[in-house]
Amino acid sequence: MKVLTLIPARLSSLRFPGKPLKKIFENSMIMEVYNNVQKSDLLKDIYVATCDKKIFNHVKYFNGKAIMTSKAHQRASDRCAEALFKIKKQTKVKYDVVLMVQGDEPLVNKKMIKQSLQPFKKNKNINVVNLIGKIEEKEAINEDCIKVVKDNFNNAIYFSRRLIPFKNKKKKKYFKQICIIPFKTDFLKKYIKMKPTYLEQKESIDMLRILENGYNVKLVETKEVSIPVDRKEDIAKVRKYLKNRFKRNI
């Protein structure tokens, strides 16, 4: 299975402008994500997809690969689709799967990547996979965190920034989306031909375009830790976790 890995990143985040270049420790966040992705033996072709020359030059500075994309994209999936076409034109390589790893997932690791790609080997009819992780209600009420509910076959029913399900009397844990998302290449091409949908735009969640058009999103639960960086204070959370786990210095 030939995999193209794309890390979408931009400077103009409304909640945390310039976050890809903010430092976790000695490395910028985008470098931290890139280095972690490189540790996977399953991945060879890795690019940062960006609309900002500053990010492009920074990636080149640490000897990574980057591709420039349009500033017009509202969704990371659309940005990755443009990057796919440009890279394919340059390299002439045909990829089976495009693995999208958001540039604000600094704790991505090789186990998570393997878990996300595994379903494609078991079922040729799967089009797209999302990793999910269990969370407590304290995190679930945070609207930066994308929640998901699933059916009995581990397909997504709905994604939302609001608390779902609404009431959870048995104190069960909620599930959150982890933005390590592999697409079958042909399906990503189909995705960008779909018009942005009502729920996708209201929730600002890529996957809802897929659900609203009647396709499944396969979910894979991971026990690995994910702390996405949505706001400035999340950098401190990532540093604290890494310091405690790996005894790294700030």
N, C-alpha and C positions, 0 to 999 in steps of 0.2 A: 504494500500500500504506500503510494507516494504522497507525502504530506508537505504542504506549504504552510508554514507558520507565520501569521501576521499579527503584529502588536500595534493596534491603532492607538494613536496618541495625538493630542492637540493642546495648545497653550490656553485656549479661550474657554476653559471650564467656568461656568457661572458660579459654582460653589467654591472653587479653589483655583483661581487663575494661575497658570504657569506650573501646575503641579508635576508634570513629567520631569521637570528639571530640578525639583526640590530634592534635597539630600535626605536619604534615610540615615546613613552613617557617612562613610567616605564616598559612597556612590550616589549618583542621582537615582530617582525612583525608576526611570526608564532603563537605566543601566542595570539596576538590581533585577528587574523583570527579565531583561534580555539574558543576563548571565544565568539566571535560574532556568530559563527555558533551554539554554544551551546544554545544560547538564543531562538532558534526556537523550538516551541513545536512539530513540525513535525519530528524532528530528534532525534534519541537516540544513534545510533551506529556511532561514529565519530572517524576516525583515520587519522593521518598524515602518508602519504606514502613517504618514503625517502630512498635514497641510502647512506646516510651519518650518521655514528654512532653518530656524534656530535649533529645533529638535533634530532635523536632518543632519546638520553640521555636527551636532553633539554626538550623534550615533556614529558618524564617520570618525570622529575624534577618538572614540574608544574601540575603533576597528570593527564596528558592527555594520550591518547592511540596512539601508533605508530606501524608501521609495516615496516620492512626492505625490500627493493626491489633491483633489479639489477642496476648497474651503466650504463648498456648498452643502456637504453632507451633514445631515442631522443625526444619522445613525452610524454606529461603528461598523455594522454589517455592510452598509452601502460603501463605506470607505474601503473596506477589505475587498469588496467585489471589484472596485476600480483598480486597486493594487494588484489583484490577481491578473486582470487583463494586461496590465502594463508589464508585469514580471514575465508572464507567459510570452508576450511579444518579444521581450529581450532575450529570454533564455531558451525558448522553443520547447520547454518542458511541459508535459501534461501531468497534472496533479489529480489524484483521486479524491483527496480531502484537503480542505482549507481549515486549519486550526486557528481560531481567533482567541488570542489571549489579551485581555484588556490591559492597557498600560498602567492601570492603577491597581493591579493585583500583585504586589511585591512579594507575597508569600507563595506564589505558584511554585510547584516542585514537580519532579519527574514522575512521582507516583500519581499525582492528580492528572497529569497528561496521559499516562498510560490508561487510567480509569476512564477518561473521557473518550479515548479512541477504541477501547475494547468492544463496544456494541457493534461497530461496523464489521468486525470480523465474525460476529455471531449471526447477524441479520442484514442481508443485503438491501432490505426495504427501508432501513432507517435513513432518514435524510439529514437530521441534525440532532445533536446531543447537548444537554446542559448538565453540568455538575451542580449538585445541590448539597447543602449542609444543614444540619439541625441547629436551631437557635432558640433561645429563651424569649419570652414575651418582651423583656426589656429591650432587646435588639429589634424585635419584630415591630414595635411601635415607631421605630425610626424610619421616616419616609425616604431616606437615602438608601435603605436596604430593600432590595426587591424580593418580595415574598412569592412563593409558588405553592399551589395545591396540585395534587396528582391523583390519577385514577388508580385502580387496582392493578394496572399493567405498567405502571411507572411511566405513563405519559402525562404531560402537563395538561391540567384543566384550565388554569388561569394564572397569570402573573400580575402582581399589584404592588404599589408602594405603600398601600394601606394594609392594615392588619387583616389577614385571611387565614383560616376562617374567623368570623367575627367574634364568636364566643368559643372558648376552649376550656370548659369546666373541669376536665380531667387533668389539667396541668400538663398536657402533652406539649412537646416541643414543636415549634414551627419550623418550616423549611425556608431557606433563602437561596436565591440564585448565586452561583459562583461563576464569574465571567471567564470561564475556560470553555469555549464553545466550538466544537468542530462541525463543519458543514460538509456534506458531500458536495464536490465541486459543481456538478450539474445542478444541484438544488440551489446553491448560492446564486448561480446565474439566473435561475427561475425566480428567486427571491427578489432580485432587483428589478425584475419586470413587473412585479406586483406593485400596485399603487399603495402608498402609505395609508394605513387604515385608521378608522376612528379611534379605537381603543389604544392602538399603538401611539397615536399622537397625544391622547389624553394622559396616558400613563408614562409616556416617554420610555417605552420598552420595546426593543427590536422584535422579540419573540412573539409579540401579540399579532404582528402582521402575518406570521405563519399560522397561528391558531385561527385567526379570523378568516383565513382562506381555506380552512378545512384540513390542514396538514398536522401531523403529530410532531411534538417535540419530546424526544426520549430523555428521561431523567435518570441520572446515576448519582446515588448518594455517596459522598466521601466523608471520612472522619478526619481528613486533613484540615488544618486550620487556615481560614481565609480572613484577612483583614483588609478589605479594599479601602483605598484612600479617596474619600469623597470630599473631605474638608481638612483644613490645616491641622486640627487636633488629632486626626487619624494618624498622622505621621508619628506622633508621640506614642500612640498605641502600638504601632508596628515596631518602633524602636524598643519599647518595653518588652514586647514578646520576644524579639530576637536577642535582646540582652540577657533575658532570663534563660532562654533555651541554649544559646550558643556562647554566652559570656562575652558578647561583643561590647566594645567600649563606644560611648557616644563621643 
